[in-house]
Amino acid sequence: MISLILTASYLWKDTWKRWLEQPGSVLARSVVTIIMVSLSILLLVGFRAQINKLRSQIEEFGLDNLLIIETLTPDDIKQGVPVDRFRSIGKHGKLFTARRILASARGSSGRNAAVVAYSDADIPGLLPYLRYGHEIFILTVKAPEGLVMDYQIQDIEVRGVALRPEEQIMQLIQGDTLFVPLEQIKKLEQRGFSMLYYLQRDKGAPDVSQLTEAIYHVVRTDSDGKVDVKSAVLLRDKLRKLERQQDTMRIGLAAILGGALALVYGVLSILEFRQSMYVSSLLRSFGVSSMMLGVRTVVENLLIVNVISVGVIYSLSLYHNNIFAYLNVKAQDSVTELYWGHETYWIIFAANVGVIISSLPVFWALRKPVGLVLE
């Protein structure tokens, strides 16, 4: 036991001395590990962030809700394309409808607002806001509720009151949104607009997928306008596709990472072994087993790859917000969840497997008889 401890101590001192005398070998392995692990982790984190975003959208949107956005151009309006052809879905649940005008309103405070027009048919969905008695209102989270604000839409001046949007409606609007009766800005409608239909489906109504198929059937039959349908069903299908792509990427990255590390570490390990082959043979002649010398190489490489990998992942997580800001991506997810998920441990595992494989040529070289090496 004492001889085993002394041998292990000598091998560690010898390894440490070699690192100091030949830092290029350790540096080369470290650089390759940093590059490969960084690329793998950043790609997986990007995929994971997209998946988390989709999951959040599904939760916010709701499995029983359906959004239809029909965009009508000036030519569509001149040709008499029906404006309210999807309004009949209101019989299947609570329906919110409005027209997003292709114009912006400039407020007296200097902030711009999107413009949404509503007709008499749209009033039922707007009752939570119209019940205050103001036919012109601004849905905003920036201004105090009840604040009266002046806006100018080209040459049209209007005055409305600030109100807080309901949680469901916040999915339909971005930033401040000014709601104005259609008759007051009728001429702006001729420039084109987007008709919004947001349905909160009743429990006894047809399934969302059936409603979606019926809408697309109408679109294919009429061949008019540009219609975009959004539902949790579609988002869920997209989520499943992303998850499949993530699994494929994880396996591919793991294979590439393990292969690259096995190649680089293997070449460097053989070169180092050749340089110290005489010393290793002397140790074997003194009774040190070939297995212990081979294990020294495995432990050395595992130490380097794991310290570097964990350090790289920790550094990336530490500067996560800066990296995402540089890539013009808004970072919203938990750093721990993004960087320390099971995909990360999969990458670390692949790196370790690659390192172990890289040590196999050393074990093979140690099979050479001591006499042939020392002669």
TORTOR-212471 format. One record per residue: residue in three letters; x, y, z of N, C-alpha, C in turn. Coordinates in steps of 0.001 Angstrom, whole numbers, plus 500000, padded with zeros to 6 digits. Example, Ala and Ser with C-alpha at 12.3 -4.5 7.8 and 13.67 -1.06 7.14 Angstrom:
REM TORTOR-212471
Ala513190494310507800512300495500507800513200496700507800 Ser512850497750507080513670498940507140512900500030507870 
REM end
This chain:
REM TORTOR-212471
Met500824498791500000500000500000500000500855501255500000 Ile501936501201500835502829502360500910503530502573499572 Ser503963501467498962504634501588497660503686502153496600 Leu502409501778496681501426502295495734501240503802495898 Ile501187504254497147501039505691497418502276506451496950 Leu503454505894497223504699506553496803504796506631495279 Thr504381505546494616504406505538493148503446506580492579 Ala502237506637493135501253507625492674501755509038492910 Ser502420509260494062502963510581494359504047510964493368 Tyr504923509994493044505981510277492073505397510594490698 Leu504413509804490277503816510022488953503150511396488881 Trp502489511821489977501857513135489976502913514242489893 Lys504009514106490651505079515111490594505706515154489202 Asp505864513963488621506425513899487264505507514575486256 Thr504200514365486409503224514995485506503244516511485671 Trp503247516957486920503268518395487189504529519043486627 Lys505676518362486776506935518881486252506881518980484735 Arg506303517951484107506195517956482643505299519099482170 Trp504220519384482886503345520503482519504105521822482543 Leu504960521984483567505717523235483690506792523343482614 Glu507415522217482279508480522232481271507928522288479851 Gln506745521699479650506146521669478320504699522176478392 Pro504506523463478638503143523991478779502351523978477466 Gly503051523859476343502362523872475053501379522731474896 Ser501725521569475442500831520415475338499536520652476098 Val499655521139477337498464521426478138497655522562477506 Leu498360523562476997497685524697476370496903524262475138 Ala497498523389474330496825522916473113495546522168473466 Arg495615521288474465494427520555474878493370521493475456 Ser493824522480476201492894523426476816492176524270475762 Val492927524736474756492333525576473710491295524789472915 Val491632523559472541490681522738471795489427522485472623 Thr489611522189473911488462521946474791487602523193474925 Ile488229524349475094487480525604475236486636525878474002 Ile487248525737472823486531526028471575485362525065471377 Met485625523769471518484594522781471247483462522849472272 Val483794522970473539482763523031474580481959524322474467 Ser482610525441474186481905526720474055480887526685472929 Leu481313526206471754480391526134470618479221525203470920 Ser479512524050471515478453523079471815477454523659472806 Ile477947524259473876477060524789474916476232525951474388 Leu476842526860473617476100528020473105474992527585472145 Leu475281526606471301474247526100470386473102525457471159 Leu473437524647472156472401523989472940471609524988473781 Val472293525997474310471601527030475098470641527811474215 Gly471069528123472975470182528828472052468925528023471760 Phe469094526728471510467937525859471274467054525773472506 Arg467688525641473669466932525514474909466133526782475187 Ala466717527941474879466009529208475083464787529307474169 Gln464939528853472910463793528860471984462686527938472468 Ile463065526767472961462072525817473452461347526374474671 Asn462089526979475590461471527569476779460531528713476402 Lys460927529480475380460079530581474924458773530056474347 Leu458856528990473555457649528400472978456732527831474069 Arg457334527175475052456540526638476152455824527755476897 Ser456535528869477090455925530018477770454778530593476945 Gln454970530663475613453918531176474736452684530282474771 Ile452912528971474816451778528029474871450997528227476166 Glu451719528388477282451057528592478567450278529901478587 Glu450883530969478027450223532274478025449038532305477063 Phe449227531680475907448184531736474886446968530912475286 Gly447223529759475879446116528893476287445784527880475204 Leu445512526649475620445242525571474667443905525724473958 Asp442987526518474537441644526652473962441449527965473210 Asn442523528685472927442414529984472274442927529932470837 Leu442381530826470025442718530849468599442820532291468136 Leu443887532600467417444092533952466884444188533894465366 Ile443376534724464710443410534833463245443766536266462890 Ile444778536426462059445175537753461574445025537747460055 Glu444045538516459567443797538607458123444261539977457640 Thr445250539988456762445815541232456236445194541550454882 Leu444605542730454785443968543176453545444730544374452981 Thr445128544268451732445832545351451051444816546288450390 Pro445245547460449929444326548348449202443655547667448009 Asp444408546796447311443818546077446174442712545133446636 Asp442928544458447766441901543561448305440634544340448646 Ile440838545532449204439684546356449587438915546801448350 Lys439641547195447292438989547619446050438230546472445391 Gln438764545253445525438107544092444921436921543607445740 Gly436722544209446900435575543853447719435723542556448486 Val436958542253448923437177541045449732436393541189451040 Pro435603540192451430434807540291452662435684540553453883 Val435267541516454692436048541904455859435745541009457055 Asp434511540615457204434071539889458412433787538414458146 Arg434539537784457243434181536418456855434466535388457945 Phe435288535733458953435575534785460030434850535129461337 Arg433988536134461278433307536563462507432368535479463039 Ser431968534555462193431027533516462625431619532569463665 Ile432961532564463835433549531680464849433192532147466252 Gly432590533336466356432176533847467656431132532966468337 Lys430449532147467573429445531263468184430089530129468972 His431408529971468828432111528905469535432814529398470799 Gly432616530662471166433256531171472372433256532687472407 Lys434043533234473300434162534686473445435102535213472369 Leu434623536146471557435387536626470409435748538093470572 Phe437018538402470376437513539776470335437918540080468902 Thr437401541180468344437748541578466974438112543052466930 Ala438995543404466022439397544800465834440222544885464555 Arg440455546138464094441233546354462873442494547136463210 Arg443621546538462913444895547215463134445230548021461885 Ile445159549330462013445377550222460872446872550397460603 Leu447217550534459317448614550745458935448988552210459097 Ala448977552664460326449335554044460656449721554079462118 Ser450406555132462517450783555289463915450295556650464406 Ala450026556706465688449549557957466302450670558539467149 Arg450896559839467006451932560515467797451276561215468978 Gly451728560852470179451136561422471380451760562735471784 Ser451036563495472588451546564763473084452766564565473973 Ser452920563359474527454074563059475382455313562686474559 Gly455143562553473241456255562188472379456328560714472049 Arg455483559920472703455477558486472428454472558154471336 Asn454869557238470451453966556792469392453114555623469882 Ala451994555436469237451090554341469580450555553717468304 Ala450362552405468334449709551730467222448236552117467211 Val447613552030466041446217552466465886445346551258465562 Val444290551092466345443315550029466128441934550664466016 Ala441221550336464938439861550853464742438850549769465068 Tyr437712550180465583436664549198465880435321549717465387 Ser434505548772464926433163549088464444432139548659465496 Asp430862548851465176429809548447466122429855546949466389 Ala430226546172465360430281544718465523431406544284466461 Asp432387545167466674433526544826467533433284545193468993 Ile432219545921469273431986546445470624431876545356471686 Pro431188544209471439431078543196472500432409542773473101 Gly433444542655472270434756542249472788435482543354473519 Leu435011544610473365435670545753473990434909546300475191 Leu433862545615475586433045546104476712433838546313478001 Pro434862545484478310435630545745479532436299547118479556 Tyr436471547734478384437109549058478313436089550169478039 Leu435099549856477218434089550868476870433131551156478027 Arg433090550278479007432157550482480121432508551709480957 Tyr433706552244480756434086553459481483433526554724480833 Gly432942554567479634432308555708478973433192556470478015 His434353555955477700435267556643476776435361555818475495 Glu434907556400474374434947555647473125436348555605472522 Ile437213556518472921438613556501472494439471556228473728 Phe440293555216473655441124554866474812442452554293474342 Ile443413554338475242444758553837474950445077552716475921 Leu445388551545475404445825550441476248447337550560476421 Thr447767550774477641449177551019477928449518550559479336 Val450768550215479528451262549887480866452280550928481324 Lys452515551941480486453523552955480790452918554194481440 Ala451719554577481023451090555789481559450143555420482702 Pro449925556327483656448980556068484754447570555833484215 Glu446865554894484789445507554593484353444595555783484637 Gly443788556148483638442879557278483769443445558582483234 Leu444716558583482846445330559793482308444768560104480921 Val444350561348480699443842561784479400445021562178478529 Met445074561642477305446220561859476421445731562274475038 Asp446457563193474413446145563681473067447037562988472047 Tyr446435562615470912447174561954469838446810562575468493 Gln447748562486467572447516562949466209447813561813465246 Ile446794561462464439446945560423463423446904561121462078 Gln448074561393461521448197562233460331447542563587460621 Asp446428563931459946445799565230460194444581565109461115 Ile444428563958461770443287563728462660443760563797464108 Glu443130564641464896443481564774466302442399564138467168 Val442834563320468123441893562626469004442399562729470436 Arg441508562488471371441848562508472797441256561253473443 Gly442096560537474169441631559300474795442155559178476215 Val441666558164476911442059557919478298442879556640478373 Ala443890556636479221444772555481479364444103554413480222 Leu444137553168479737443580552033480463444587550884480459 Arg444450549996481438445322548831481516444755547685480672 Pro445574547079479816445077545950479012444935544694479856 Glu443939543892479525443806542591480173444942541679479711 Glu445202540664480512446342539790480236446236539131478863 Gln445041538681478488444873538030477195445102538997476037 Ile444639540236476195444769541220475118446224541638474923 Met447024541532475965448435541923475847449172541072474821 Gln448633539892474520449246539054473486448994539603472088 Leu447983540450471950447598540948470627448223542297470303 Ile448639543014471335449162544362471101450615544423471541 Gln451345545338470963452739545558471324452920547042471623 Gly453221547344472876453382548740473262452033549442473384 Asp452074550765473396450851551559473498449984551359472250 Thr448684551171472465447756550954471351446536551838471531 Leu446257552648470514445139553589470544443935552983469841 Phe442807552906470552441558552374469983440635553541469639 Val440212553580468359439396554681467855438214554107467074 Pro437011554686467215435878554235466393436208554331464908 Leu435801553339464139436159553257462726435692554465461936 Glu434488554996462239433972556106461443434829557361461545 Gln435625557487462609436457558678462767437734558626461932 Ile438168557433461557439391557310460752439124556406459538 Lys437931556519458989437508555658457883438441555745456682 Lys438950556940456408439781557100455215441125556376455343 Leu441588556186456582442847555485456771442716553995456490 Glu441494553499456562441253552092456318441591551703454886 Gln441473552655453962441721552361452559443187552061452269 Arg444061552372453209445493552094453015445833550637453315 Gly444860549903453825445090548518454208445078548365455714 Phe444737547185456181444675546940457612444739545435457871 Ser444917545105459136444907543702459567443703543492460473 Met442886542528460121441709542205460925442088541137461939 Leu441828541442463213442182540521464291440941539799464804 Tyr441048538482464921440001537668465544440669536849466643 Tyr440267537082467867440839536322468984439712535597469692 Leu439713534273469585438634533451470126439095532702471363 Gln438325532850472445438502532030473637437418530957473596 Arg437811529774473161436868528705472827436111528191474051 Asp434813527957473845433998527319474879434368525840474977 Lys434083525224476110434430523822476329433695522887475373 Gly432439523200475048431678522313474175431872522572472708 Ala432710523538472341432920523906470940433840522901470247 Pro433883522910468903434806522037468176436256522269468603 Asp437057521257468427438464521348468800439163522455468010 Val440216523028468615440967524114467968441514523662466620 Ser441997522426466540442535521924465272441447521860464205 Gln440213521531464585439102521494463632438756522901463155 Leu438739523849464079438471525238463699439559525764462767 Thr440803525420463075441923525867462234441801525308460821 Glu441461524030460715441299523406459402440140524036458641 Ala439040524373459339437899525021458684438289526392458143 Ile439104527127458905439547528454458461440424528338457226 Tyr441353527394457243442227527223456079441433526737454863 His440374526002455094439524525565453983438862526774453329 Val438386527721454142437783528951453611438811529739452816 Val440040529819453361441102530572452682441414529937451328 Arg441521528605451296441824527927450026440683528090449032 Thr439451528136449535438296528267448637438193529670448061 Asp438358530677448924438209532070448474439440532586447746 Ser440623532146448191441901532616447601442031534124447687 Asp441523534707448760441574536156448950442289536478450255 Gly443035537593450239443678538067451451444792537146451930 Lys445523537634452918446586536858453534446173536552454969 Val446060535290455298445537534880456601446599534097457355 Asp446824534495458605447753533798459484446979533318460713 Val447068532021461000446352531431462131447364531024463185 Lys447101531422464411447981531092465527447167530421466622 Ser447650529269467060446986528568468157448018527776468927 Ala447637527348470124448554526555470932448856525220470263 Val447921524730469463448141523465468757449296523602467774 Leu449288524703467019450365524946466064451685525172466791 Leu451621525938467892452831526178468676453365524875469268 Arg452447524002469685452872522721470254453550521851469202 Asp453031521871467976453672521122466890455073521666466615 Lys455181522982466640456495523602466431457441523244467561 Leu456903523200468790457719522836469951458251521415469815 Arg457394520487469408457829519103469244458903518977468169 Lys458758519755467100459768519732466035461107520246466557 Leu461059521334467345462286521880467918462935520886468881 Glu462117520209469666462660519235470614463336518081469882 Arg462748517655468753463395516601467958464716517095467387 Gln464724518336466913465957518913466379467015519042467470 Gln466570519387468675467504519509469790468137518160470129 Asp467322517104470131467859515772470403468886515368469351 Thr468566515647468083469503515323467002470793516122467138 Met470635517424467451471816518274467603472659517831468795 Arg472000517453469894472739517028471081473596515806470778 Ile473016514837470074473770513629469726474899513970468755 Gly474594514823467764475609515206466788476757515964467421 Leu476428516939468292477473517711468954478312516826469871 Ala477648515914470571478377515014471459479358514149470665 Ala478912513647469498479783512814468669480964513616468135 Ile480674514834467669481755515678467130482730516063468225 Leu482188516467469384483046516870470503483912515705470964 Gly483275514548471183484038513385471634485090512968470623 Gly484734512986469322485689512612468288486864513567468197 Ala486575514885468268487648515881468172488602515773469358 Leu488038515617470554488892515511471737489682514207471720 Ala489054513116471264489769511841471188490958511953470240 Leu490761512647469122491844512800468142492975513660468688 Val492631514853469191493671515790469655494382515244470892 Tyr493591514828471884494210514306473106495001513037472825 Gly494505512210471920495211510975471593496569511242470978 Val496619512165470021497888512503469370498876513068470384 Leu498419513994471215499312514602472200499767513592473249 Ser498862512693473646499240511679474641500317510755474094 Ile500198510348472829501208509480472218502548510200472108 Leu502520511474471707503770512235471609504446512343472961 Glu503663512636474014504235512741475350504753511393475829 Phe504008510341475500504444509012475925505763508631475259 Arg505912508960473988507160508642473288508343509365473923 Gln508100510619474363509174511384474984509584510798476339 Ser508632510215477050508919509673478392508905508140478401 Met509024507545477221508938506081477131510054505405477928 Tyr511278505981477885512423505361478585512188505366480089 Val511688506519480604511419506613482042510315505644482438 Ser509265505559481591508166504639481885508652503196481914 Ser509563502855481022510094501487480986510930501190482227 Leu511686502204482685512455502016483918511525501761485097 Leu510445502542485158509478502358486241508866500963486178 Arg508565500515484972508002499164484830509012498113485275 Ser510292498359484991511321497398485403511476497369486912 Phe511070498450487595511140498493489051509871497959489708 Gly508928497518488889507736496891489441506452497670489290 Val506524498880488711505299499665488495504519499037487345 Ser503252498786487573502445498106486553502145499023485368 Ser501991498416484196501633499175482993500257499822483152 Met499375499140483866498039499679484088498100501014484828 Met498958501110485819499055502344486599499599503486485751 Leu500561503184484885501093504222483995500027504693482996 Gly499228503735482515498151504111481604497070504913482287 Val496748504511483525495728505241484286496197506665484546 Arg497526506856484735498063508209484929497693509116483754 Thr497803508577482531497439509351481333495945509659481311 Val495121508665481673493670508875481688493291509946482699 Val493835509833483915493512510802484974493972512198484586 Glu495140512286483989495669513593483569494742514265482564 Asn494321513512481550493450514079480521492054514395481066 Leu491552513511481938490240513768482536490267515022483399 Leu491362515208484118491488516402484959491452517667484115 Ile492186517649483013492225518836482143490865519109481522 Val490240518072480942488997518292480206487861518699481140 Asn487810518142482344486707518481483252486879519861483877 Val488098520195484266488338521533484828488044522604483785 Ile488532522389482561488309523365481489486828523442481132 Ser486161522303481017484738522291480634483881523014481661 Val484065522675482929483281523329483976483590524824484031 Gly484862525162483865485238526580483868484612527350482717 Val484598526724481520483992527377480349482496527576480552 Ile481818526534481031480369526626481228480041527673482287 Tyr480807527695483365480579528692484416480809530108483882 Ser481864530285483082482158531615482513481046532060481565 Leu480567531137480727479479531481479802478215531858480565 Ser477924531125481629476736531444482429476900532764483162 Leu478136533072483562478405534324484285478185535534483378 Tyr478584535405482094478444536507481137477289536244480166 His476317535500480638475169535114479808474451536328479217 Asn474125537300480052473376538472479581474168539270478557 Asn475477539408478771476316540151477821476396539440476477 Ile476506538109476520476587537329475271475291537454474487 Phe474152537309475175472868537394474493472606538810473986 Ala473059539824474731472888541204474280473707541456473015 Tyr474912540896472956475760541040471767475116540381470558 Leu474400539274470790473722538553469704472331539113469409 Asn471987540240470081470670540880469925469526539940470275 Val469749539138471312468721538222471800468391538608473235 Lys467089538731473519466666539082474866466720537851475754 Ala467553537932476798467727536800477710466690536866478822 Gln465781535891478858464708535898479838464713534669480744 Asp465435533637480370465368532379481101466358532355482266 Ser466135531419483167467031531206484291468377530709483781 Val469454531346484248470791530961483797471102529527484199 Thr470742529172485421471001527800485894470283526777485018 Glu469029527066484686468253526135483858468836526009482461 Leu469326527132481903469856527112480546471190526376480449 Tyr472091526647481410473461526156481283473733524850482024 Trp472847524466482920473117523261483695471980522257483569 Gly471406522162482376470396521158482099471042519823481750 His470221518834481470470769517501481186471571517472479891 Glu471292518422478965472082518474477733473533518836478034 Thr473727519706479034475085520100479405475854518909479965 Tyr475209518127480815475878516952481373476149515915480285 Trp475292515899479275475529515011478134476814515405477409 Ile477018516703477223478229517202476557479465516877477392 Ile479387517093478708480525516779479574480830515277479517 Phe479790514462479526479970513013479435480656512640478127 Ala480222513254477020480831512960475714482297513359475706 Ala482617514491476343484018514925476414484856513913477186 Asn484311513389478278485044512398479069485235511103478299 Val484211510676477573484338509462476766485419509647475702 Gly485423510832475056486444511108474051487849511050474625 Val488002511571475853489313511569476505489754510147476846 Ile488813509339477329489144507948477663489575507188476406 Ile488849507424475310489212506773474045490597507210473591 Ser490914508494473828492214509018473395493377508356474124 Ser493106507761475291494176507131476074494432505687475674 Leu493573505117474855493735503715474468495056503443473738 Pro495520504348472835496824504089472184497974503997473182 Val497884504723474314498941504654475324498966503268475962 Phe497783502729476284497713501384476845498280500355475856 Trp497995500599474581498522499679473563500049499755473488 Ala500590500973473579502045501143473516502736500550474731 Leu502050500541475866502637499986477087502762498465477037 Arg502180497837476030502293496390475894503676495970475391 Lys504431496932474872505765496600474350506676496159475497 Pro507358495049475370508227494543476431509292495555476845 Val509614495584478159510585496551478682511942496348478037 Gly512325495096477819513650494823477258513836495446475895 Leu512790495465475068512892496034473714513029497556473760 Val512498498150474827512576499604474932513947500019475478 Leu514490499269476453515735499654477112516973499186476375 Glu516827498325475378518027497815474704518703498876473840 
REM end
